[in-house]
Amino acid sequence: MTALDYFAWVVLIVLIITALVGFVILARLPGQIAHSRNHPQAEAITVAGWMGALMVGVFWPLALIWAFTKQQSEAPKP
């Protein structure tokens, strides 16, 4: 193998590691946002974020929107 082959392998490994790290960061993002905002359903949002990432983005946008929703206050009792 030549030096160019070794360089190509290094670039490939760096790209794979970067893709994996990016995947983990994006999968954790809705859960981190929900936890930082003290959302009452933060654990469910975390699971939805991971499931959405594993299912190639089906639930991930919904989990992200859900993380930003405000908790509805209860109606005043008469």
N, CA, C and O atoms as a CHARMM CRD file, in Angstrom:
* protein
*
  312
    1    1 MET  N      0.84400  -1.18300   0.00000 PROA 1      0.00000
    2    1 MET  CA     0.00000   0.00000   0.00000 PROA 1      0.00000
    3    1 MET  C      0.88800   1.24500   0.00000 PROA 1      0.00000
    4    1 MET  O      1.95500   1.29000   0.61100 PROA 1      0.00000
    5    2 THR  N      0.40200   2.22100  -0.69900 PROA 2      0.00000
    6    2 THR  CA     1.16600   3.46500  -0.79800 PROA 2      0.00000
    7    2 THR  C      0.70500   4.43300   0.27700 PROA 2      0.00000
    8    2 THR  O     -0.25300   4.16700   1.00200 PROA 2      0.00000
    9    3 ALA  N      1.39000   5.54200   0.36900 PROA 3      0.00000
   10    3 ALA  CA     1.04500   6.57500   1.34300 PROA 3      0.00000
   11    3 ALA  C     -0.35000   7.13400   1.06700 PROA 3      0.00000
   12    3 ALA  O     -1.07700   7.50000   1.99000 PROA 3      0.00000
   13    4 LEU  N     -0.70900   7.19400  -0.19800 PROA 4      0.00000
   14    4 LEU  CA    -2.03900   7.69500  -0.55400 PROA 4      0.00000
   15    4 LEU  C     -3.14000   6.74900  -0.07300 PROA 4      0.00000
   16    4 LEU  O     -4.21700   7.19600   0.32200 PROA 4      0.00000
   17    5 ASP  N     -2.87200   5.45300  -0.10500 PROA 5      0.00000
   18    5 ASP  CA    -3.83600   4.48100   0.41500 PROA 5      0.00000
   19    5 ASP  C     -4.02600   4.64100   1.91900 PROA 5      0.00000
   20    5 ASP  O     -5.15200   4.60800   2.41500 PROA 5      0.00000
   21    6 TYR  N     -2.92700   4.81300   2.63900 PROA 6      0.00000
   22    6 TYR  CA    -3.02300   5.02700   4.08800 PROA 6      0.00000
   23    6 TYR  C     -3.79100   6.30700   4.40700 PROA 6      0.00000
   24    6 TYR  O     -4.60800   6.34200   5.32700 PROA 6      0.00000
   25    7 PHE  N     -3.51800   7.35100   3.63700 PROA 7      0.00000
   26    7 PHE  CA    -4.22800   8.61300   3.83100 PROA 7      0.00000
   27    7 PHE  C     -5.72400   8.44000   3.57400 PROA 7      0.00000
   28    7 PHE  O     -6.54300   8.99900   4.30300 PROA 7      0.00000
   29    8 ALA  N     -6.08400   7.67700   2.55500 PROA 8      0.00000
   30    8 ALA  CA    -7.49600   7.43400   2.25000 PROA 8      0.00000
   31    8 ALA  C     -8.16800   6.67100   3.38300 PROA 8      0.00000
   32    8 ALA  O     -9.31300   6.96600   3.72600 PROA 8      0.00000
   33    9 TRP  N     -7.47500   5.68800   3.97700 PROA 9      0.00000
   34    9 TRP  CA    -8.03400   4.95200   5.11800 PROA 9      0.00000
   35    9 TRP  C     -8.23000   5.86500   6.32000 PROA 9      0.00000
   36    9 TRP  O     -9.24600   5.76600   7.00700 PROA 9      0.00000
   37   10 VAL  N     -7.28900   6.74200   6.58200 PROA 10     0.00000
   38   10 VAL  CA    -7.42100   7.68100   7.70400 PROA 10     0.00000
   39   10 VAL  C     -8.61100   8.59600   7.48200 PROA 10     0.00000
   40   10 VAL  O     -9.38900   8.83600   8.40500 PROA 10     0.00000
   41   11 VAL  N     -8.76100   9.10400   6.28200 PROA 11     0.00000
   42   11 VAL  CA    -9.89400   9.98100   5.96900 PROA 11     0.00000
   43   11 VAL  C    -11.21100   9.22300   6.12700 PROA 11     0.00000
   44   11 VAL  O    -12.17400   9.77100   6.66300 PROA 11     0.00000
   45   12 LEU  N    -11.26600   7.98500   5.67300 PROA 12     0.00000
   46   12 LEU  CA   -12.48100   7.17900   5.80900 PROA 12     0.00000
   47   12 LEU  C    -12.83200   6.94800   7.27300 PROA 12     0.00000
   48   12 LEU  O    -13.99500   7.07300   7.65600 PROA 12     0.00000
   49   13 ILE  N    -11.85200   6.61600   8.08700 PROA 13     0.00000
   50   13 ILE  CA   -12.10100   6.38400   9.51600 PROA 13     0.00000
   51   13 ILE  C    -12.56600   7.65500  10.20200 PROA 13     0.00000
   52   13 ILE  O    -13.47600   7.61700  11.03100 PROA 13     0.00000
   53   14 VAL  N    -11.94800   8.78500   9.86400 PROA 14     0.00000
   54   14 VAL  CA   -12.36400  10.06000  10.45600 PROA 14     0.00000
   55   14 VAL  C    -13.79800  10.39900  10.04600 PROA 14     0.00000
   56   14 VAL  O    -14.56800  10.89100  10.87000 PROA 14     0.00000
   57   15 LEU  N    -14.16400  10.14800   8.80300 PROA 15     0.00000
   58   15 LEU  CA   -15.52700  10.41500   8.35700 PROA 15     0.00000
   59   15 LEU  C    -16.54600   9.52600   9.06800 PROA 15     0.00000
   60   15 LEU  O    -17.62500   9.99300   9.43200 PROA 15     0.00000
   61   16 ILE  N    -16.21500   8.26400   9.26700 PROA 16     0.00000
   62   16 ILE  CA   -17.12500   7.35500   9.96500 PROA 16     0.00000
   63   16 ILE  C    -17.30300   7.78400  11.41700 PROA 16     0.00000
   64   16 ILE  O    -18.42300   7.80000  11.92500 PROA 16     0.00000
   65   17 ILE  N    -16.20900   8.13200  12.08500 PROA 17     0.00000
   66   17 ILE  CA   -16.30200   8.58200  13.48100 PROA 17     0.00000
   67   17 ILE  C    -17.10400   9.86400  13.57300 PROA 17     0.00000
   68   17 ILE  O    -17.91700  10.01800  14.48400 PROA 17     0.00000
   69   18 THR  N    -16.89200  10.78500  12.65100 PROA 18     0.00000
   70   18 THR  CA   -17.63900  12.04400  12.64500 PROA 18     0.00000
   71   18 THR  C    -19.12700  11.79800  12.43400 PROA 18     0.00000
   72   18 THR  O    -19.95700  12.43900  13.07900 PROA 18     0.00000
   73   19 ALA  N    -19.47200  10.88400  11.54700 PROA 19     0.00000
   74   19 ALA  CA   -20.88200  10.56700  11.30800 PROA 19     0.00000
   75   19 ALA  C    -21.51700   9.94800  12.54900 PROA 19     0.00000
   76   19 ALA  O    -22.65200  10.28600  12.88600 PROA 19     0.00000
   77   20 LEU  N    -20.81600   9.05600  13.23100 PROA 20     0.00000
   78   20 LEU  CA   -21.35400   8.44000  14.44300 PROA 20     0.00000
   79   20 LEU  C    -21.54000   9.45700  15.56100 PROA 20     0.00000
   80   20 LEU  O    -22.56000   9.44600  16.25000 PROA 20     0.00000
   81   21 VAL  N    -20.56300  10.33000  15.74200 PROA 21     0.00000
   82   21 VAL  CA   -20.68600  11.36000  16.78100 PROA 21     0.00000
   83   21 VAL  C    -21.83200  12.30400  16.45300 PROA 21     0.00000
   84   21 VAL  O    -22.59700  12.67600  17.34300 PROA 21     0.00000
   85   22 GLY  N    -21.96200  12.69500  15.19800 PROA 22     0.00000
   86   22 GLY  CA   -23.07700  13.55500  14.79500 PROA 22     0.00000
   87   22 GLY  C    -24.41900  12.88800  15.01300 PROA 22     0.00000
   88   22 GLY  O    -25.37600  13.54100  15.42800 PROA 22     0.00000
   89   23 PHE  N    -24.50200  11.58600  14.73500 PROA 23     0.00000
   90   23 PHE  CA   -25.73400  10.84000  14.95800 PROA 23     0.00000
   91   23 PHE  C    -26.11500  10.84600  16.43800 PROA 23     0.00000
   92   23 PHE  O    -27.27300  11.08300  16.78000 PROA 23     0.00000
   93   24 VAL  N    -25.14800  10.58700  17.31000 PROA 24     0.00000
   94   24 VAL  CA   -25.42300  10.54900  18.74800 PROA 24     0.00000
   95   24 VAL  C    -25.82600  11.92900  19.25900 PROA 24     0.00000
   96   24 VAL  O    -26.75000  12.04100  20.06500 PROA 24     0.00000
   97   25 ILE  N    -25.15400  12.96700  18.80600 PROA 25     0.00000
   98   25 ILE  CA   -25.49100  14.32300  19.24500 PROA 25     0.00000
   99   25 ILE  C    -26.92000  14.68000  18.82200 PROA 25     0.00000
  100   25 ILE  O    -27.68600  15.22000  19.62000 PROA 25     0.00000
  101   26 LEU  N    -27.27500  14.38300  17.57600 PROA 26     0.00000
  102   26 LEU  CA   -28.62200  14.70400  17.11100 PROA 26     0.00000
  103   26 LEU  C    -29.68400  13.84900  17.79700 PROA 26     0.00000
  104   26 LEU  O    -30.78200  14.33700  18.06600 PROA 26     0.00000
  105   27 ALA  N    -29.38100  12.59500  18.08200 PROA 27     0.00000
  106   27 ALA  CA   -30.35100  11.72500  18.74000 PROA 27     0.00000
  107   27 ALA  C    -30.61300  12.18300  20.17300 PROA 27     0.00000
  108   27 ALA  O    -31.73400  12.05600  20.66400 PROA 27     0.00000
  109   28 ARG  N    -29.59900  12.71200  20.84500 PROA 28     0.00000
  110   28 ARG  CA   -29.74800  13.15000  22.23200 PROA 28     0.00000
  111   28 ARG  C    -30.34300  14.55200  22.36200 PROA 28     0.00000
  112   28 ARG  O    -30.80800  14.92300  23.44000 PROA 28     0.00000
  113   29 LEU  N    -30.33600  15.32300  21.30000 PROA 29     0.00000
  114   29 LEU  CA   -30.72600  16.73400  21.36400 PROA 29     0.00000
  115   29 LEU  C    -32.12900  16.97400  21.92600 PROA 29     0.00000
  116   29 LEU  O    -32.25400  17.79500  22.83400 PROA 29     0.00000
  117   30 PRO  N    -33.19200  16.31700  21.45100 PROA 30     0.00000
  118   30 PRO  CA   -34.51000  16.59900  22.02700 PROA 30     0.00000
  119   30 PRO  C    -34.57800  16.30200  23.52700 PROA 30     0.00000
  120   30 PRO  O    -35.19800  17.05500  24.27800 PROA 30     0.00000
  121   31 GLY  N    -33.95300  15.22300  23.96000 PROA 31     0.00000
  122   31 GLY  CA   -33.95300  14.88900  25.37900 PROA 31     0.00000
  123   31 GLY  C    -33.20600  15.89800  26.21200 PROA 31     0.00000
  124   31 GLY  O    -33.65100  16.25100  27.30500 PROA 31     0.00000
  125   32 GLN  N    -32.07800  16.37100  25.72000 PROA 32     0.00000
  126   32 GLN  CA   -31.31000  17.37400  26.45500 PROA 32     0.00000
  127   32 GLN  C    -32.08400  18.67600  26.57400 PROA 32     0.00000
  128   32 GLN  O    -32.06800  19.32100  27.62300 PROA 32     0.00000
  129   33 ILE  N    -32.75600  19.05800  25.51000 PROA 33     0.00000
  130   33 ILE  CA   -33.55000  20.29300  25.54500 PROA 33     0.00000
  131   33 ILE  C    -34.69200  20.14000  26.55400 PROA 33     0.00000
  132   33 ILE  O    -34.95700  21.05000  27.34000 PROA 33     0.00000
  133   34 ALA  N    -35.35900  19.00100  26.52800 PROA 34     0.00000
  134   34 ALA  CA   -36.47800  18.77000  27.44900 PROA 34     0.00000
  135   34 ALA  C    -36.00800  18.77200  28.89400 PROA 34     0.00000
  136   34 ALA  O    -36.67000  19.34700  29.75800 PROA 34     0.00000
  137   35 HSD  N    -34.88200  18.14100  29.16800 PROA 35     0.00000
  138   35 HSD  CA   -34.35900  18.11900  30.53800 PROA 35     0.00000
  139   35 HSD  C    -33.94900  19.52200  30.98600 PROA 35     0.00000
  140   35 HSD  O    -34.18400  19.89400  32.13600 PROA 35     0.00000
  141   36 SER  N    -33.34600  20.29400  30.10300 PROA 36     0.00000
  142   36 SER  CA   -32.91500  21.63700  30.48800 PROA 36     0.00000
  143   36 SER  C    -34.10100  22.57000  30.72400 PROA 36     0.00000
  144   36 SER  O    -34.00200  23.52300  31.49600 PROA 36     0.00000
  145   37 ARG  N    -35.22100  22.29300  30.05800 PROA 37     0.00000
  146   37 ARG  CA   -36.42000  23.11600  30.24800 PROA 37     0.00000
  147   37 ARG  C    -37.34800  22.54800  31.32400 PROA 37     0.00000
  148   37 ARG  O    -38.45600  23.04900  31.51600 PROA 37     0.00000
  149   38 ASN  N    -36.89300  21.49600  32.03000 PROA 38     0.00000
  150   38 ASN  CA   -37.68400  20.84100  33.08000 PROA 38     0.00000
  151   38 ASN  C    -39.05400  20.40500  32.57200 PROA 38     0.00000
  152   38 ASN  O    -40.07100  20.60400  33.23600 PROA 38     0.00000
  153   39 HSD  N    -39.06000  19.81800  31.40700 PROA 39     0.00000
  154   39 HSD  CA   -40.30400  19.33900  30.81300 PROA 39     0.00000
  155   39 HSD  C    -40.79200  18.13000  31.60800 PROA 39     0.00000
  156   39 HSD  O    -39.98700  17.26100  31.94300 PROA 39     0.00000
  157   40 PRO  N    -42.08400  18.05100  31.91800 PROA 40     0.00000
  158   40 PRO  CA   -42.57600  16.92600  32.72100 PROA 40     0.00000
  159   40 PRO  C    -42.47900  15.57400  32.01000 PROA 40     0.00000
  160   40 PRO  O    -42.50500  14.53600  32.67100 PROA 40     0.00000
  161   41 GLN  N    -42.37000  15.56400  30.70700 PROA 41     0.00000
  162   41 GLN  CA   -42.28400  14.31300  29.95000 PROA 41     0.00000
  163   41 GLN  C    -40.91700  14.18000  29.27600 PROA 41     0.00000
  164   41 GLN  O    -40.82100  13.71200  28.14100 PROA 41     0.00000
  165   42 ALA  N    -39.87900  14.58800  29.96900 PROA 42     0.00000
  166   42 ALA  CA   -38.54200  14.61200  29.38600 PROA 42     0.00000
  167   42 ALA  C    -38.04700  13.21900  29.01800 PROA 42     0.00000
  168   42 ALA  O    -37.38500  13.05100  27.99400 PROA 42     0.00000
  169   43 GLU  N    -38.35500  12.22700  29.83100 PROA 43     0.00000
  170   43 GLU  CA   -37.89400  10.87300  29.52300 PROA 43     0.00000
  171   43 GLU  C    -38.55900  10.34400  28.25500 PROA 43     0.00000
  172   43 GLU  O    -37.90800   9.69500  27.43600 PROA 43     0.00000
  173   44 ALA  N    -39.83600  10.61600  28.09100 PROA 44     0.00000
  174   44 ALA  CA   -40.53500  10.18000  26.87800 PROA 44     0.00000
  175   44 ALA  C    -39.97300  10.89200  25.64400 PROA 44     0.00000
  176   44 ALA  O    -39.88000  10.29500  24.57100 PROA 44     0.00000
  177   45 ILE  N    -39.60900  12.13300  25.79100 PROA 45     0.00000
  178   45 ILE  CA   -39.02900  12.88300  24.67900 PROA 45     0.00000
  179   45 ILE  C    -37.65900  12.31600  24.32600 PROA 45     0.00000
  180   45 ILE  O    -37.29700  12.23500  23.15200 PROA 45     0.00000
  181   46 THR  N    -36.89900  11.92400  25.34900 PROA 46     0.00000
  182   46 THR  CA   -35.59800  11.30400  25.10000 PROA 46     0.00000
  183   46 THR  C    -35.75400  10.01500  24.30300 PROA 46     0.00000
  184   46 THR  O    -35.02400   9.78300  23.33900 PROA 46     0.00000
  185   47 VAL  N    -36.69800   9.18400  24.70300 PROA 47     0.00000
  186   47 VAL  CA   -36.93900   7.92400  23.98400 PROA 47     0.00000
  187   47 VAL  C    -37.41000   8.20600  22.56200 PROA 47     0.00000
  188   47 VAL  O    -36.96900   7.54500  21.62100 PROA 47     0.00000
  189   48 ALA  N    -38.29100   9.17100  22.39800 PROA 48     0.00000
  190   48 ALA  CA   -38.77900   9.50500  21.05400 PROA 48     0.00000
  191   48 ALA  C    -37.64700  10.03500  20.17600 PROA 48     0.00000
  192   48 ALA  O    -37.61300   9.75400  18.97800 PROA 48     0.00000
  193   49 GLY  N    -36.73200  10.78900  20.75200 PROA 49     0.00000
  194   49 GLY  CA   -35.58800  11.28700  19.98700 PROA 49     0.00000
  195   49 GLY  C    -34.69500  10.16100  19.50500 PROA 49     0.00000
  196   49 GLY  O    -34.26500  10.15900  18.35200 PROA 49     0.00000
  197   50 TRP  N    -34.40700   9.19300  20.38700 PROA 50     0.00000
  198   50 TRP  CA   -33.58000   8.04700  19.99200 PROA 50     0.00000
  199   50 TRP  C    -34.30300   7.16600  18.98400 PROA 50     0.00000
  200   50 TRP  O    -33.69800   6.69800  18.01900 PROA 50     0.00000
  201   51 MET  N    -35.59500   6.93700  19.20500 PROA 51     0.00000
  202   51 MET  CA   -36.34900   6.11300  18.25300 PROA 51     0.00000
  203   51 MET  C    -36.42300   6.80100  16.89100 PROA 51     0.00000
  204   51 MET  O    -36.31400   6.15100  15.85100 PROA 51     0.00000
  205   52 GLY  N    -36.60600   8.09500  16.90600 PROA 52     0.00000
  206   52 GLY  CA   -36.64400   8.84100  15.65600 PROA 52     0.00000
  207   52 GLY  C    -35.31800   8.79200  14.91800 PROA 52     0.00000
  208   52 GLY  O    -35.29100   8.70000  13.69100 PROA 52     0.00000
  209   53 ALA  N    -34.21900   8.85200  15.65700 PROA 53     0.00000
  210   53 ALA  CA   -32.90800   8.77200  15.01500 PROA 53     0.00000
  211   53 ALA  C    -32.66100   7.37200  14.45900 PROA 53     0.00000
  212   53 ALA  O    -32.11400   7.21800  13.36800 PROA 53     0.00000
  213   54 LEU  N    -33.06300   6.36700  15.20800 PROA 54     0.00000
  214   54 LEU  CA   -32.86200   4.99500  14.73800 PROA 54     0.00000
  215   54 LEU  C    -33.75800   4.65700  13.55100 PROA 54     0.00000
  216   54 LEU  O    -33.40900   3.81700  12.72100 PROA 54     0.00000
  217   55 MET  N    -34.90900   5.31100  13.47600 PROA 55     0.00000
  218   55 MET  CA   -35.83300   5.06000  12.36600 PROA 55     0.00000
  219   55 MET  C    -35.64300   6.08900  11.25500 PROA 55     0.00000
  220   55 MET  O    -36.56700   6.34200  10.48100 PROA 55     0.00000
  221   56 VAL  N    -34.48600   6.66700  11.17400 PROA 56     0.00000
  222   56 VAL  CA   -34.08500   7.61200  10.13300 PROA 56     0.00000
  223   56 VAL  C    -34.98900   8.84100  10.09600 PROA 56     0.00000
  224   56 VAL  O    -35.43800   9.25800   9.02800 PROA 56     0.00000
  225   57 GLY  N    -35.24900   9.40900  11.25200 PROA 57     0.00000
  226   57 GLY  CA   -35.89100  10.70300  11.32400 PROA 57     0.00000
  227   57 GLY  C    -37.39200  10.74000  11.31000 PROA 57     0.00000
  228   57 GLY  O    -37.96200  11.80100  11.05800 PROA 57     0.00000
  229   58 VAL  N    -38.07100   9.62900  11.57000 PROA 58     0.00000
  230   58 VAL  CA   -39.52400   9.65200  11.52900 PROA 58     0.00000
  231   58 VAL  C    -40.09200  10.42500  12.72200 PROA 58     0.00000
  232   58 VAL  O    -40.91600  11.32200  12.54300 PROA 58     0.00000
  233   59 PHE  N    -39.65900  10.08300  13.92900 PROA 59     0.00000
  234   59 PHE  CA   -40.18100  10.72900  15.12900 PROA 59     0.00000
  235   59 PHE  C    -39.29400  11.86900  15.62800 PROA 59     0.00000
  236   59 PHE  O    -39.71600  12.63300  16.49600 PROA 59     0.00000
  237   60 TRP  N    -38.09400  11.99700  15.10700 PROA 60     0.00000
  238   60 TRP  CA   -37.15200  12.96500  15.64200 PROA 60     0.00000
  239   60 TRP  C    -37.67200  14.41000  15.56600 PROA 60     0.00000
  240   60 TRP  O    -37.57600  15.12600  16.56200 PROA 60     0.00000
  241   61 PRO  N    -38.21800  14.86800  14.42900 PROA 61     0.00000
  242   61 PRO  CA   -38.73500  16.24200  14.41000 PROA 61     0.00000
  243   61 PRO  C    -39.89400  16.44800  15.39300 PROA 61     0.00000
  244   61 PRO  O    -40.03100  17.51800  15.98600 PROA 61     0.00000
  245   62 LEU  N    -40.72700  15.41100  15.55800 PROA 62     0.00000
  246   62 LEU  CA   -41.81900  15.52900  16.52000 PROA 62     0.00000
  247   62 LEU  C    -41.28500  15.62100  17.94700 PROA 62     0.00000
  248   62 LEU  O    -41.81000  16.38100  18.76100 PROA 62     0.00000
  249   63 ALA  N    -40.25400  14.85700  18.24600 PROA 63     0.00000
  250   63 ALA  CA   -39.65100  14.91500  19.58000 PROA 63     0.00000
  251   63 ALA  C    -39.02500  16.28200  19.82400 PROA 63     0.00000
  252   63 ALA  O    -39.09900  16.81000  20.93300 PROA 63     0.00000
  253   64 LEU  N    -38.42000  16.84900  18.81000 PROA 64     0.00000
  254   64 LEU  CA   -37.81600  18.17300  18.95400 PROA 64     0.00000
  255   64 LEU  C    -38.87800  19.24200  19.20900 PROA 64     0.00000
  256   64 LEU  O    -38.69900  20.10800  20.06500 PROA 64     0.00000
  257   65 ILE  N    -39.96900  19.17800  18.47400 PROA 65     0.00000
  258   65 ILE  CA   -41.06200  20.13000  18.69700 PROA 65     0.00000
  259   65 ILE  C    -41.66900  19.91800  20.07500 PROA 65     0.00000
  260   65 ILE  O    -41.97600  20.88300  20.77400 PROA 65     0.00000
  261   66 TRP  N    -41.84300  18.66900  20.46500 PROA 66     0.00000
  262   66 TRP  CA   -42.41000  18.32200  21.77000 PROA 66     0.00000
  263   66 TRP  C    -41.53200  18.85500  22.90200 PROA 66     0.00000
  264   66 TRP  O    -42.04700  19.26900  23.94100 PROA 66     0.00000
  265   67 ALA  N    -40.22200  18.85000  22.71000 PROA 67     0.00000
  266   67 ALA  CA   -39.30800  19.34100  23.73900 PROA 67     0.00000
  267   67 ALA  C    -39.48500  20.83600  23.98400 PROA 67     0.00000
  268   67 ALA  O    -39.21400  21.32000  25.08200 PROA 67     0.00000
  269   68 PHE  N    -39.93200  21.56000  22.97900 PROA 68     0.00000
  270   68 PHE  CA   -40.09700  23.00400  23.11600 PROA 68     0.00000
  271   68 PHE  C    -41.50300  23.42000  23.54100 PROA 68     0.00000
  272   68 PHE  O    -41.73700  24.60200  23.79200 PROA 68     0.00000
  273   69 THR  N    -42.43800  22.48200  23.62800 PROA 69     0.00000
  274   69 THR  CA   -43.78900  22.85500  24.02300 PROA 69     0.00000
  275   69 THR  C    -43.81900  23.23000  25.49200 PROA 69     0.00000
  276   69 THR  O    -43.05800  22.70500  26.30400 PROA 69     0.00000
  277   70 LYS  N    -44.69900  24.13300  25.80800 PROA 70     0.00000
  278   70 LYS  CA   -44.83500  24.57100  27.19400 PROA 70     0.00000
  279   70 LYS  C    -45.83000  23.68700  27.92200 PROA 70     0.00000
  280   70 LYS  O    -46.78100  23.16900  27.33700 PROA 70     0.00000
  281   71 GLN  N    -45.58800  23.53100  29.19400 PROA 71     0.00000
  282   71 GLN  CA   -46.49800  22.75800  30.01400 PROA 71     0.00000
  283   71 GLN  C    -47.77700  23.57700  30.20900 PROA 71     0.00000
  284   71 GLN  O    -47.73700  24.75300  30.57100 PROA 71     0.00000
  285   72 GLN  N    -48.90600  22.92100  29.95900 PROA 72     0.00000
  286   72 GLN  CA   -50.16100  23.62400  30.14400 PROA 72     0.00000
  287   72 GLN  C    -50.49700  23.65300  31.62300 PROA 72     0.00000
  288   72 GLN  O    -50.41600  22.63900  32.31700 PROA 72     0.00000
  289   73 SER  N    -50.87200  24.82100  32.08800 PROA 73     0.00000
  290   73 SER  CA   -51.24100  24.91500  33.48900 PROA 73     0.00000
  291   73 SER  C    -52.66200  24.38300  33.65700 PROA 73     0.00000
  292   73 SER  O    -53.48500  24.44600  32.74300 PROA 73     0.00000
  293   74 GLU  N    -52.91800  23.87100  34.82700 PROA 74     0.00000
  294   74 GLU  CA   -54.25000  23.32200  35.09600 PROA 74     0.00000
  295   74 GLU  C    -55.26000  24.44800  35.19500 PROA 74     0.00000
  296   74 GLU  O    -54.93800  25.56900  35.58900 PROA 74     0.00000
  297   75 ALA  N    -56.46700  24.12700  34.83600 PROA 75     0.00000
  298   75 ALA  CA   -57.53500  25.11600  34.92800 PROA 75     0.00000
  299   75 ALA  C    -57.82100  25.40500  36.40000 PROA 75     0.00000
  300   75 ALA  O    -57.76000  24.50200  37.23400 PROA 75     0.00000
  301   76 PRO  N    -58.12600  26.62700  36.71200 PROA 76     0.00000
  302   76 PRO  CA   -58.43300  26.94300  38.12700 PROA 76     0.00000
  303   76 PRO  C    -59.67700  26.20700  38.59400 PROA 76     0.00000
  304   76 PRO  O    -60.67400  26.11100  37.87900 PROA 76     0.00000
  305   77 LYS  N    -59.59300  25.70100  39.78900 PROA 77     0.00000
  306   77 LYS  CA   -60.73100  24.95500  40.33400 PROA 77     0.00000
  307   77 LYS  C    -61.69500  25.92200  41.01500 PROA 77     0.00000
  308   77 LYS  O    -61.28300  26.79900  41.77500 PROA 77     0.00000
  309   78 PRO  N    -63.00000  25.74500  40.72500 PROA 78     0.00000
  310   78 PRO  CA   -63.98700  26.68900  41.30500 PROA 78     0.00000
  311   78 PRO  C    -64.21000  26.43500  42.78500 PROA 78     0.00000
  312   78 PRO  O    -65.00200  27.13300  43.41800 PROA 78     0.00000
